[in-house]
Amino acid sequence: MMFRPGTGEIILIIVALLLLFGAKRIPDLARSVGQALHMFRKGMKEEFSDKEDDENDSENGDNLNGDS
């Protein structure tokens, strides 16, 4: 089962981040994580669309060759 952090755990994580990185670096780190997630999702979307295009091309290619 997935772990779902409660309020106490979230507060503890925030305090640990503040102690490790300082208040000035937190926004930069959050921005970097957000950009990385955006790039990851964009790459996954492109990969799935390329895979679907390849499947559609192979289905259409069989019909063009005269294979039934």
N, C-alpha and C positions, 0 to 999 in steps of 0.2 A: 504494500500500500504506500502511496505517496506521502511524504512528510510535508505537513502544512504548518509553517511556523505561526505561533501565536503572537500576541502583542509583546509579551516579555522577550521572546526570542528576537523579534524585529528590533526592539529597543537596544538589546544587547549587541546586535550586529551593527547598528548605527553608531553606538558608542565605541565599539572596537574600530570601526572605520575612521572615526574622528581621531582616535588616539594614534592609529597607525599612519594616517596620511595628512591629518590636519584639515581644518575647515576650508582653507583656500584651495586645496587640491581636489576636494570631493566633486565640485561641479565639472572640472576637467575630466575626471575619471568617469563620471556618469555620461558625459557627452561622448567620450571614446567608446564606452560600452554600447551606447545607443547606435552609434555609427557602425560598429562591428555587427550588431544584430541586424541592422538595416541591410548591410552588404550581404550577410549570410542569407537572409530571407530572399533578397533579390537573386542571388546565385541559385538557391533552391528552386525558385519559381522558373528561372531560365532553364535549369536542368530538366524539370518536369515538362516544360513546354517543348524542349528539344526532343525529349523521349517520346512525347505524344506525336510530334511531327514525324519522327522516324517511323513510328508504328503506322501512321496514316500513309506515308510514302510507300512503305512496303506493301500495304494492302492495295493501294492504287497501282503500284507497279506490277503486281501479279495480274491484274485485269488488263493492263496494257500489253502484256506479253502474249495474251491469248490463252493463258492457263486458266482453266475453270475449276 
